[in-house]
Amino acid sequence: MGWLLPNVAAKEPARCWSPWVCLFIIFTGVFFALFYVVLNPPSGELPSLSSGYWLPLTVTTFTGIAVTITFYSLWWEIQSVVVWNWNTWRRNMNILWRKRAHQHLFIAHHLFQSADPQQLTRIAGVGQDNDNEKMFLNLLPDKPITPGIIRFEQLCQVMLNELKQPLLRQYSSGNLRVLVQSSGADKSEELQSFNQLWAAASLPWNADIHVLSAGLPFDDWNKNVVTSRIPVLVLALHYRQPEELLPEFVSALLLMPQALLHSAKSHKEIRLFRAMSLNTASLKSELADLKTMGQQPVKNKYVVWHSGLANVPRQIAGKVLNELSFPLEDDIGTGGIIDYDQKFAAYRGLTGWAMTAAAAEMASYHSESQLLLCEDEDAAWAIVLGKSSPVASADINPLSSPFPLGSLMLALLFNAGLYSLMLKFSPVVAHSWSGVMVLILSLAVTLPGVAFLLRYVIAHLQRSQFRKAASQSGKESPV
């Protein structure tokens, strides 16, 4: 899985054309012409220079030499264009995948609150666990608690009240996408309640509200959210249900595209990048693939969060990260790795956005870069968030196009032949200004035209081979 980057091998550069081959063709042509004259003299002896025999022979000889050199240079050009096309497509494909991996939204505001105010510090390993400490179950303990949809409305109202001012500062009005994910079972009732809550608040945004089912949200994040041109408000919460005693929590992320973010803040805000599908059975190669894309600079220290991983990848995660030279924040978690399931395993369906909000909370005051590894029964994902800009590709200079020597030679031969036909069948036109203009126009069209036509034909024939090579690597090509 990984970034689905096709593993297409680069072609070796074509051998350069050799002027010595051209000289060999010239000398060979002259030699065979003289050899022919010696073996077949027109009158039993070599003709004199004034006999008129040598001029047509010279024209024929050098025409043959020019045709041979043209075919040689055309063969060289075709080989060079084939290699250039292939390696250029491969380079562009790699750059395209890198740019795609660098897609992100800015976290303009974030919120993470748990019934236990010390829960985040405990899972980060910087707080003390106390077995005798009272277990916190409910947010807003001083307010009446009615389990079910009323509690959902109560906690959503609290989040909207807290998020209203930050959202107004960033985005005073306009379209807004709202994603709500909760532990409740009746999603239609939650959607109806949230719509009523939004309408009653008379908020200045035209909200497109979606209530998500429980599960990792990153497939939808990649397809519909990360490329959004409007702000996205993500709310994830667990609210009190009848006859259950899990601690409540609420989390929120206000995600903004760069075009709507104040330029002065874009260097300070946390970026949430496109997620990478993860094959936890090949964790080392997958994380190496993630690192290659440069969503964050390699020098940045990471805090790695994981949730839902099977026993084997969870146990080897630290070893794999060290082998791949991921610098970790040693004073956070266990050597820079946080097992989110220690406190949140029971919320498995809400892990995605809740853990992202918790990581954003930590990134705001500690580590610059966070790496999240999430898995459930359907899929596994790796997602990066951090304050640094993504690393641009080192391969930014385009490959130089081969010189169209063969195409130019072919165009010149064509025009020489055209003018010869004009001299033979219409000498008056050939020696007039109209004939000269026809020749100049033909040169202007054929000199670039043959080169472009040759490249088009080669690319048309070669593109299917490139796609086949990409598909044989088990990935999909965009070309």
C-alpha positions as CSV (number, residue, x, y, z in Angstrom):
1,M,0.0,0.0,0.0
2,G,1.9,3.1,1.2
3,W,1.6,6.0,-1.2
4,L,0.8,3.8,-4.2
5,L,3.8,5.2,-6.0
6,P,4.5,3.0,-9.0
7,N,8.0,1.5,-8.9
8,V,9.1,2.2,-12.5
9,A,12.8,1.8,-13.3
10,A,14.6,4.6,-15.0
11,K,16.1,3.9,-18.5
12,E,19.8,4.2,-19.1
13,P,20.7,7.3,-21.2
14,A,21.0,6.6,-24.9
15,R,24.4,6.5,-26.4
16,C,25.4,9.9,-27.8
17,W,25.7,10.4,-31.6
18,S,29.2,10.2,-32.9
19,P,30.7,12.6,-35.4
20,W,33.2,9.8,-36.2
21,V,30.3,7.7,-37.5
22,C,29.3,10.6,-39.8
23,L,32.9,10.9,-41.1
24,F,33.0,7.2,-41.7
25,I,29.8,7.4,-43.7
26,I,31.2,10.3,-45.8
27,F,34.5,8.6,-46.5
28,T,32.7,5.3,-47.3
29,G,30.4,7.0,-49.7
30,V,33.2,8.8,-51.5
31,F,35.3,5.6,-51.6
32,F,32.5,3.5,-53.2
33,A,31.7,6.3,-55.7
34,L,35.4,6.3,-56.8
35,F,35.5,2.5,-56.7
36,Y,32.5,2.4,-59.0
37,V,34.1,4.9,-61.4
38,V,37.3,2.8,-61.5
39,L,35.5,-0.4,-62.2
40,N,33.0,1.0,-64.6
41,P,34.6,3.9,-66.6
42,P,32.2,5.3,-69.1
43,S,34.6,5.0,-72.1
44,G,37.2,2.6,-70.9
45,E,39.2,5.3,-69.1
46,L,38.7,7.9,-66.4
47,P,36.6,10.8,-67.6
48,S,38.1,14.3,-67.5
49,L,36.8,16.9,-65.1
50,S,35.3,18.9,-68.0
51,S,33.4,15.9,-69.4
52,G,30.2,16.5,-67.3
53,Y,30.4,13.0,-65.8
54,W,31.5,14.0,-62.3
55,L,28.7,16.5,-61.4
56,P,25.8,14.0,-61.4
57,L,28.0,11.4,-59.8
58,T,28.9,13.9,-57.0
59,V,25.3,14.9,-56.5
60,T,24.2,11.2,-56.3
61,T,27.1,10.4,-53.9
62,F,26.4,13.2,-51.5
63,T,22.6,12.5,-51.7
64,G,23.3,9.0,-50.6
65,I,25.7,10.2,-47.9
66,A,23.0,12.7,-46.7
67,V,20.3,10.0,-46.6
68,T,22.5,7.6,-44.7
69,I,23.5,10.3,-42.1
70,T,19.9,11.3,-41.8
71,F,18.8,7.7,-41.0
72,Y,21.7,7.3,-38.5
73,S,20.8,10.6,-36.8
74,L,17.1,9.7,-36.9
75,W,17.8,6.4,-35.3
76,W,19.9,8.1,-32.6
77,E,17.1,10.7,-32.0
78,I,14.4,8.1,-31.7
79,Q,16.5,6.2,-29.1
80,S,17.1,9.4,-27.2
81,V,13.5,10.6,-27.3
82,V,12.3,7.1,-26.0
83,V,14.6,7.4,-23.0
84,W,13.8,11.1,-22.5
85,N,10.0,10.4,-22.6
86,W,10.3,7.5,-20.2
87,N,12.5,9.2,-17.6
88,T,10.5,12.5,-17.8
89,W,7.2,10.7,-17.2
90,R,8.8,8.8,-14.3
91,R,10.2,12.1,-12.8
92,N,6.8,13.9,-13.3
93,M,5.0,11.0,-11.8
94,N,7.2,11.0,-8.7
95,I,6.8,14.8,-8.3
96,L,3.0,14.4,-8.8
97,W,2.8,11.8,-6.0
98,R,5.0,13.9,-3.8
99,K,2.8,17.0,-4.3
100,R,-0.2,14.8,-3.6
101,A,1.3,13.6,-0.4
102,H,2.0,17.2,0.6
103,Q,-1.7,18.2,0.4
104,H,-2.7,19.5,3.8
105,L,-5.1,21.8,5.7
106,F,-4.0,24.1,8.6
107,I,-5.3,23.4,12.1
108,A,-6.4,27.0,12.9
109,H,-7.9,25.9,16.2
110,H,-8.1,22.7,18.2
111,L,-9.9,21.4,21.3
112,F,-9.5,18.3,23.4
113,Q,-11.2,17.9,26.7
114,S,-11.7,14.7,28.7
115,A,-13.6,14.1,31.9
116,D,-10.2,13.4,33.4
117,P,-8.3,16.7,33.1
118,Q,-5.0,14.9,33.4
119,Q,-5.7,12.2,30.9
120,L,-3.6,13.6,28.1
121,T,-0.6,14.2,30.3
122,R,-0.9,10.6,31.6
123,I,-1.0,9.0,28.2
124,A,2.0,11.2,27.2
125,G,3.9,9.8,30.2
126,V,4.4,13.1,31.9
127,G,1.7,12.7,34.5
128,Q,1.4,10.3,37.4
129,D,-1.1,7.5,37.6
130,N,-2.7,7.2,41.0
131,D,-4.8,4.1,41.7
132,N,-6.5,5.8,44.6
133,E,-7.4,8.9,42.6
134,K,-11.1,9.4,41.9
135,M,-12.3,8.2,38.4
136,F,-13.7,11.0,36.3
137,L,-16.6,10.0,34.1
138,N,-18.5,13.2,33.1
139,L,-17.7,16.5,31.5
140,L,-19.4,19.5,33.1
141,P,-20.1,17.6,36.3
142,D,-21.9,20.6,37.8
143,K,-24.7,20.4,35.3
144,P,-27.6,18.0,35.1
145,I,-26.8,14.9,33.1
146,T,-29.4,13.1,30.9
147,P,-27.9,10.2,29.0
148,G,-28.6,9.9,25.3
149,I,-29.4,12.5,22.7
150,I,-29.9,15.3,25.2
151,R,-26.4,14.9,26.4
152,F,-25.2,14.9,22.8
153,E,-26.9,18.3,22.3
154,Q,-25.5,19.6,25.6
155,L,-21.8,18.8,24.7
156,C,-22.2,20.0,21.1
157,Q,-23.5,23.3,22.4
158,V,-20.5,23.6,24.7
159,M,-18.1,23.0,21.7
160,L,-19.9,25.4,19.4
161,N,-19.8,28.1,22.1
162,E,-16.0,27.7,22.5
163,L,-15.3,27.4,18.7
164,K,-17.5,30.4,17.6
165,Q,-15.0,33.2,18.4
166,P,-11.9,31.4,16.9
167,L,-13.9,30.7,13.8
168,L,-15.2,34.2,13.5
169,R,-11.7,35.5,13.7
170,Q,-10.5,33.3,10.9
171,Y,-13.6,33.2,8.7
172,S,-16.4,35.6,9.4
173,S,-19.0,34.1,7.1
174,G,-19.4,31.8,4.1
175,N,-19.7,28.0,3.4
176,L,-18.5,25.6,6.1
177,R,-18.2,21.8,6.1
178,V,-19.0,20.2,9.5
179,L,-18.1,16.6,10.3
180,V,-19.5,15.1,13.5
181,Q,-18.4,11.7,14.8
182,S,-19.7,10.3,18.0
183,S,-20.3,7.1,20.0
184,G,-24.1,7.2,19.5
185,A,-25.9,4.6,17.4
186,D,-28.7,6.7,16.0
187,K,-26.9,8.9,13.4
188,S,-30.1,10.2,11.8
189,E,-31.3,11.5,15.2
190,E,-27.9,13.1,15.9
191,L,-27.9,14.8,12.5
192,Q,-31.4,16.2,13.1
193,S,-30.5,17.4,16.6
194,F,-27.2,19.0,15.4
195,N,-29.1,20.8,12.5
196,Q,-31.6,22.2,15.0
197,L,-28.8,23.2,17.3
198,W,-27.0,25.0,14.5
199,A,-30.1,26.8,13.3
200,A,-31.0,27.9,16.8
201,A,-27.6,29.4,17.3
202,S,-28.1,31.7,14.3
203,L,-24.5,31.2,13.2
204,P,-23.3,33.2,10.1
205,W,-22.0,30.2,8.2
206,N,-23.8,28.1,5.6
207,A,-23.0,24.7,7.1
208,D,-22.9,21.4,5.1
209,I,-23.2,19.0,8.1
210,H,-22.3,15.3,7.9
211,V,-22.6,12.8,10.8
212,L,-19.9,10.1,10.4
213,S,-20.2,6.5,11.3
214,A,-17.8,5.1,13.9
215,G,-14.5,4.1,12.3
216,L,-11.3,5.6,11.0
217,P,-12.2,8.6,8.8
218,F,-9.0,8.9,6.8
219,D,-10.3,7.4,3.5
220,D,-13.0,10.2,3.4
221,W,-10.3,12.7,4.6
222,N,-8.1,11.9,1.5
223,K,-11.0,11.8,-1.0
224,N,-13.2,14.7,0.1
225,V,-11.6,16.8,2.9
226,V,-7.9,17.4,2.5
227,T,-8.4,19.2,-0.9
228,S,-11.3,21.3,0.5
229,R,-11.4,25.0,-0.4
230,I,-13.7,25.9,2.4
231,P,-13.0,25.5,6.2
232,V,-13.8,22.2,7.8
233,L,-15.0,21.8,11.4
234,V,-14.5,18.4,12.8
235,L,-16.2,17.4,16.1
236,A,-15.6,14.0,17.8
237,L,-17.1,13.1,21.1
238,H,-18.2,10.4,23.4
239,Y,-21.3,11.3,25.4
240,R,-23.0,9.6,28.3
241,Q,-25.1,6.6,27.2
242,P,-27.6,4.7,29.3
243,E,-26.0,2.0,31.4
244,E,-22.4,2.7,30.4
245,L,-19.5,4.2,32.4
246,L,-16.9,5.3,29.9
247,P,-15.4,8.7,30.6
248,E,-16.7,11.4,28.3
249,F,-14.5,13.5,26.0
250,V,-14.9,16.1,23.3
251,S,-12.5,17.1,20.6
252,A,-12.6,19.6,17.8
253,L,-10.4,20.6,14.9
254,L,-10.9,23.8,12.8
255,L,-9.2,23.1,9.5
256,M,-8.5,25.9,7.0
257,P,-7.1,25.9,3.5
258,Q,-4.0,28.1,3.1
259,A,-5.9,30.5,0.8
260,L,-8.2,31.5,3.7
261,L,-5.6,31.6,6.4
262,H,-3.9,34.9,7.3
263,S,-0.4,34.7,5.7
264,A,1.3,35.8,8.9
265,K,-0.2,32.7,10.7
266,S,0.5,30.1,8.0
267,H,4.1,29.7,9.4
268,K,2.9,29.1,12.9
269,E,-0.2,26.9,12.5
270,I,-0.1,23.1,12.5
271,R,-0.5,21.3,9.2
272,L,-2.6,18.1,8.9
273,F,-1.4,16.1,5.9
274,R,-2.9,13.6,3.5
275,A,-3.1,10.2,5.2
276,M,-1.1,7.2,3.9
277,S,-2.8,3.7,3.7
278,L,-0.7,1.4,5.9
279,N,0.1,-2.3,5.6
280,T,1.2,-3.1,9.2
281,A,2.6,-6.5,8.1
282,S,5.3,-4.5,6.2
283,L,5.7,-1.7,8.7
284,K,9.4,-0.9,8.0
285,S,8.9,-0.5,4.2
286,E,5.7,1.4,4.7
287,L,7.2,3.9,7.1
288,A,10.2,4.3,4.8
289,D,7.8,5.2,2.1
290,L,6.2,7.7,4.4
291,K,9.5,9.3,5.2
292,T,10.6,9.5,1.6
293,M,7.7,11.8,0.7
294,G,9.1,14.5,3.1
295,Q,5.9,15.8,4.7
296,Q,8.1,17.0,7.5
297,P,11.9,17.7,7.5
298,V,13.9,14.7,8.5
299,K,15.6,16.7,11.3
300,N,12.4,17.3,13.1
301,K,11.8,15.2,16.3
302,Y,8.6,13.2,16.3
303,V,6.1,12.0,18.8
304,V,4.5,8.8,17.4
305,W,1.0,7.8,18.5
306,H,-0.5,4.4,17.7
307,S,-3.9,2.9,18.2
308,G,-5.4,-0.4,17.2
309,L,-2.2,-2.0,16.0
310,A,-1.8,-5.8,16.3
311,N,0.7,-7.2,18.8
312,V,3.6,-7.7,16.4
313,P,3.6,-4.2,14.7
314,R,3.0,-2.6,18.1
315,Q,6.0,-4.3,19.6
316,I,8.4,-3.6,16.8
317,A,7.3,0.0,16.1
318,G,10.1,1.5,18.2
319,K,12.7,-0.7,16.6
320,V,11.5,0.1,13.1
321,L,11.5,3.8,13.8
322,N,15.1,3.7,15.1
323,E,16.3,1.7,12.1
324,L,14.7,4.3,9.8
325,S,16.4,7.1,11.8
326,F,13.2,8.8,12.8
327,P,14.3,11.2,15.6
328,L,11.9,10.8,18.5
329,E,11.1,12.9,21.6
330,D,12.6,10.7,24.2
331,D,10.9,12.5,27.1
332,I,7.4,11.8,25.8
333,G,5.6,8.5,26.2
334,T,7.9,5.5,25.9
335,G,10.9,6.8,24.1
336,G,8.8,9.1,22.0
337,I,6.0,6.6,21.4
338,I,2.5,6.9,22.9
339,D,0.2,3.9,23.1
340,Y,-3.2,5.6,22.8
341,D,-5.0,2.4,23.6
342,Q,-3.8,2.5,27.2
343,K,-6.6,5.0,28.0
344,F,-8.7,5.0,24.8
345,A,-9.0,1.4,23.7
346,A,-12.7,1.3,24.5
347,Y,-13.4,4.2,22.1
348,R,-11.9,2.3,19.1
349,G,-14.4,3.7,16.6
350,L,-13.6,7.3,17.6
351,T,-9.8,6.9,17.6
352,G,-9.1,8.8,14.3
353,W,-10.2,12.3,15.0
354,A,-9.9,12.1,18.8
355,M,-6.2,11.1,18.6
356,T,-5.6,13.7,15.9
357,A,-7.0,16.4,18.2
358,A,-4.9,15.1,21.1
359,A,-1.8,15.1,18.9
360,A,-2.6,18.7,17.8
361,E,-2.9,19.7,21.4
362,M,0.6,18.3,22.1
363,A,2.1,19.8,18.9
364,S,0.9,23.2,20.0
365,Y,3.2,23.3,23.0
366,H,5.8,20.6,22.5
367,S,7.0,18.5,19.6
368,E,6.9,20.1,16.1
369,S,5.9,16.9,14.3
370,Q,3.5,14.1,15.2
371,L,3.0,10.7,13.5
372,L,-0.2,8.8,14.0
373,L,-0.6,5.1,13.3
374,C,-4.2,3.9,13.4
375,E,-5.7,0.5,12.6
376,D,-9.2,-1.1,12.8
377,E,-10.8,-4.1,11.3
378,D,-11.2,-2.5,7.9
379,A,-8.0,-0.5,7.3
380,A,-4.8,1.0,8.7
381,W,-3.5,4.5,8.2
382,A,-0.5,6.7,8.9
383,I,-1.0,10.5,9.1
384,V,1.5,13.3,9.9
385,L,0.8,16.6,11.4
386,G,3.4,19.3,12.2
387,K,4.4,23.0,12.1
388,S,7.1,22.7,9.4
389,S,6.5,23.1,5.7
390,P,6.8,20.0,3.6
391,V,10.2,19.3,2.0
392,A,10.2,20.2,-1.7
393,S,11.5,17.6,-4.1
394,A,15.2,17.8,-4.9
395,D,14.5,16.8,-8.5
396,I,13.0,20.1,-9.6
397,N,15.0,20.7,-12.8
398,P,13.4,19.2,-15.9
399,L,15.5,16.7,-18.0
400,S,17.0,18.3,-21.1
401,S,15.3,17.3,-24.4
402,P,17.5,15.6,-27.0
403,F,18.5,17.8,-29.9
404,P,16.3,16.9,-33.0
405,L,19.2,16.3,-35.3
406,G,17.5,13.5,-37.3
407,S,14.3,15.5,-37.6
408,L,16.1,18.5,-39.0
409,M,18.1,16.4,-41.4
410,L,14.9,14.7,-42.6
411,A,13.2,18.1,-43.1
412,L,16.1,19.5,-45.0
413,L,16.2,16.4,-47.3
414,F,12.4,16.8,-47.9
415,N,12.8,20.4,-48.9
416,A,15.8,19.6,-51.1
417,G,13.7,17.0,-52.8
418,L,10.8,19.4,-53.1
419,Y,13.0,22.1,-54.7
420,S,14.5,19.5,-57.1
421,L,11.0,18.6,-58.3
422,M,10.2,22.3,-58.8
423,L,13.4,22.6,-60.9
424,K,12.4,19.6,-63.0
425,F,8.7,20.2,-63.6
426,S,8.4,24.0,-63.1
427,P,11.8,25.7,-63.5
428,V,10.2,29.1,-64.0
429,V,8.4,29.0,-60.6
430,A,11.6,27.6,-59.0
431,H,13.6,30.6,-60.1
432,S,11.0,33.1,-59.2
433,W,10.2,34.8,-55.9
434,S,7.1,32.7,-55.5
435,G,9.2,29.6,-55.6
436,V,11.6,31.0,-53.1
437,M,8.6,31.9,-50.8
438,V,7.2,28.4,-51.2
439,L,10.6,26.9,-50.1
440,I,10.9,29.3,-47.2
441,L,7.4,28.5,-46.0
442,S,8.0,24.8,-46.4
443,L,11.2,25.1,-44.3
444,A,9.4,27.1,-41.6
445,V,6.7,24.4,-41.4
446,T,8.7,21.2,-41.7
447,L,11.8,22.1,-39.6
448,P,9.8,22.3,-36.3
449,G,6.9,20.2,-37.6
450,V,8.9,17.0,-38.2
451,A,10.5,17.2,-34.8
452,F,7.1,17.7,-33.0
453,L,5.4,15.0,-35.1
454,L,8.2,12.5,-34.4
455,R,7.9,13.2,-30.6
456,Y,4.1,12.9,-30.7
457,V,4.2,9.6,-32.5
458,I,6.9,8.1,-30.2
459,A,5.0,9.3,-27.1
460,H,1.7,7.9,-28.4
461,L,3.3,4.5,-29.1
462,Q,5.3,4.5,-25.8
463,R,2.6,5.7,-23.4
464,S,0.9,2.3,-23.2
465,Q,4.3,0.6,-22.4
466,F,4.8,3.1,-19.5
467,R,1.3,2.4,-18.2
468,K,1.9,-1.3,-18.4
469,A,5.2,-1.0,-16.5
470,A,3.4,1.0,-13.8
471,S,0.6,-1.5,-13.6
472,Q,3.0,-4.4,-13.3
473,S,4.5,-2.7,-10.2
474,G,1.1,-3.2,-8.6
475,K,0.2,0.5,-8.6
476,E,-1.8,2.9,-10.8
477,S,-0.2,5.4,-13.2
478,P,-1.6,8.9,-13.7
479,V,-0.1,9.4,-17.2
